[in-house]
Amino acid sequence: MQFDFIKDLDDYFCEAYANYDKVCLLPGYVMPKMQETKRDAFGDLVAYTLPANTMRLALQKNKEDILKAFKEKIVDGEFSFTFTAVPWYKRIKNVFKKVAPQKALAAVFKRRGMDAEDAMADIDIDEKIWKKIVRGAYQPTKNLVFSLALACNWEYEDAKEVMISIDEAFDYTAVRDTVVAYLLMKKITNPDMRKAALDEYKVRNLFLKEAN
């Protein structure tokens, strides 16, 4: 099945993806001019460096061909299925911490009109581990937050809120983060469309039931 939105995803990816060290090595990539000159208030010619995003794929004339070469080389190594136990002293601190992970999760669940049991029904995770995460005994991973956000139809800001509680953020030098950000920002909740987007960029290692 072909989805027209993949072209929109590609355009977003070319604009947002920020791993320029990797991008500039792709076949066909033309290194842009990174320095300009201008005259200062005294009339002297001054050189200055252009921002790094000057190197983004969106500005390449043959971006479609470059992106195609990029997709062929994608390997999803951005994952973790290991959950770390939260030390007892940190669990005590989290009771009083405004942005503790279990509080952030509870806040998003409430806002979305769901509870922890509803969320567990939508993701592929061991029940005992999930209950420990909800209680604050285990630290959720970014991978789990992305899985919850996609499976439970969260907003982009919901995912950001929970990630802040675990000292994480969307990283636009990572393929996975860039694609997930697109799906959340565009509010794409159709499971087939979501799977097509993840497959297109070889994002494999999430706790999504349809992916297993």
N, C-alpha and C positions, 0 to 999 in steps of 0.2 A: 504494500500500500504506500502510495506516495503522498506526502503532505506538502502543501504550498508553503506552510510556515517555516519549513527548513531554510528556505532562502532568507527569511527574516532573521532566523537564528544565526545564519552565517554572517549576515551584515552586522548583527549585534556583536558577534564574536570578534569579527575583524576590528570593530571599533573599541571593544572593551578589553580584550586579551592583552596583557601587559608584560608577558615574558619576552622582552625584546631581544635578549641574548639568544634565545632559541629561534625567534622569528627571523632575525637577520641572517641566519645560516641556511634558510630554506632556498631550494633551487628557484632561480628567477627573481629573488628579492634584490631590489636596487637600493643600496644604502643612500638615504636622503642626506641633503646638506644639513649639518648639525650646528653650523655657526653662521652668524650674520654680523654685519657691522652697521653702526649708526653714529651719528654725530651727537656728542653730548652738549650740554648747555654752553660750553666754552668753544664749541666748534671743532673739537678734536674727534677724530675717528676712533670709535671704541668697538671692540669685538665682544660678542656675547654668545653664549651657548643656548640653543633652542631647547625647549622641554623634551624629555624623553619620549613623550607620546607622539612626537613627530615621526617616530619609527613604527607606529601602529600599522597593521595590515590594511586598514581602511584607506590609507593614503597611497597604496601601491596601485599602479595602473592595471596590473595583471593579478589583482588580489584573488580572483577565483581560482586561477591555476596554482598560485602559491598555497592557498588554503587547501586545495585538493592534495597537494604534496604533503602538507602538514598532517592532514587527517590520516594519511596512509602510515604515518610513523607514530601515531598516538599509542601509548601503552599506559593503562591506568594503574599507577602504583601509589595513588594518593588515597590510602585507606588504612583502617585499623579496626580489627574485630576484638581487640583486647580492651577491657574496661578496668580502670585503676580504682582500687578501693580508696576512699577518702579517709585520711588519718582521723582518729577520734577528736584530736584537738581542733582540726579544721572543721569537723562536723559541728562542734560546739560553736565555733565562730560563725558558721553558716546560718545557725539559728537566728543570729542577730544581724546577719548581713542582708542588706536590701536586695542585692542581685545574686543571691545564692542560686545554684542551678535548679534545685528542686522548687524554689519559689518562682523562678522564671518559667519553668515548665507549667506549674500550677496556674500561673497568671495567663499564659497563652491558652491552656486548656479551657479555662473559664471564659475567656474572650471568644473562643471558637465554639462554645456551647458543647464541650465534650469533657470527658474525664480520662484518667490514665488507662482504664480498661478499654475504653473506646480506641485510644491510640494504639494500644498493644494489638488490637484486632487487625490493625492496618499495616503493621510492620512484622518482619520476620526476626523475632528476637526471643531468647529463652525467657520464660515467665519469671523465674527466680531472679535473673539478672535485672529484668525490667523493674521489678518491685524494689530492688535495692537502689536503682537509679532514682526512682520516684521518691524514695525515702531520704535520699541524699547520702546513702552509704557508698555508692559508686559514682564516679564522675562520668557524665555523658561525653561522647566524642563528637567532633564536628560531623563525622560521617553519620552518626545517629541523628543529629539535629537535622541534617539535610534530608535524611530518610523520613523523619517525622513531618518535616515541612511539606515534602512532596506528597506523601501518602495521605496526610490529614488536611491537605489543601490550605496550608497556612499562607499568610501574607509574607512578603519579603522582610518587613519590619519585625514580624514574629520571630523569624529565624535569627535575625540580627540580635534581638533581645536575649534569646537563650544563649547565643554564642558569646555575647559580652560576659555572661555569667560564668563562662568557662575560659575566659581570656582568649577568645578566638574571634575571627572576623572573616568576611569574604575576602579571598585572596585572588586577585585577577591575574596573577601570574600562573595560576593553576587552572587547567582545563575544566576539571570537575566543578570548581567554584563558579567559574564563568557561566557554564551551561545551566547549573542549578539556579543561579541568580536570574538568568533569562526566564526560565520557567516560572519562577515565583513572581517576578516583576510583571510578566505578561499574563499572569493568572491562568496558566494552562493547566487545567485539571483533568482533561480527557486522558485516560490511562494509555490509550494507543498513541496519542500524540506525544505524551511524555516519554514513553518507551522509545519512540522513533528518534526523539532528540537525544536521549541518553545513548542509544545505539550508534547514532551518527557520529558522536564524539567519543565512543568507546568508554563511556562511564559505566563501569560494571559493578563495583563493589559497594553497593548500598543495601540496606536492610529492607528492600522492597520485595513483596511477595511475588509480584508478577515477573521479577527478574530471576527467580530461582526455580 
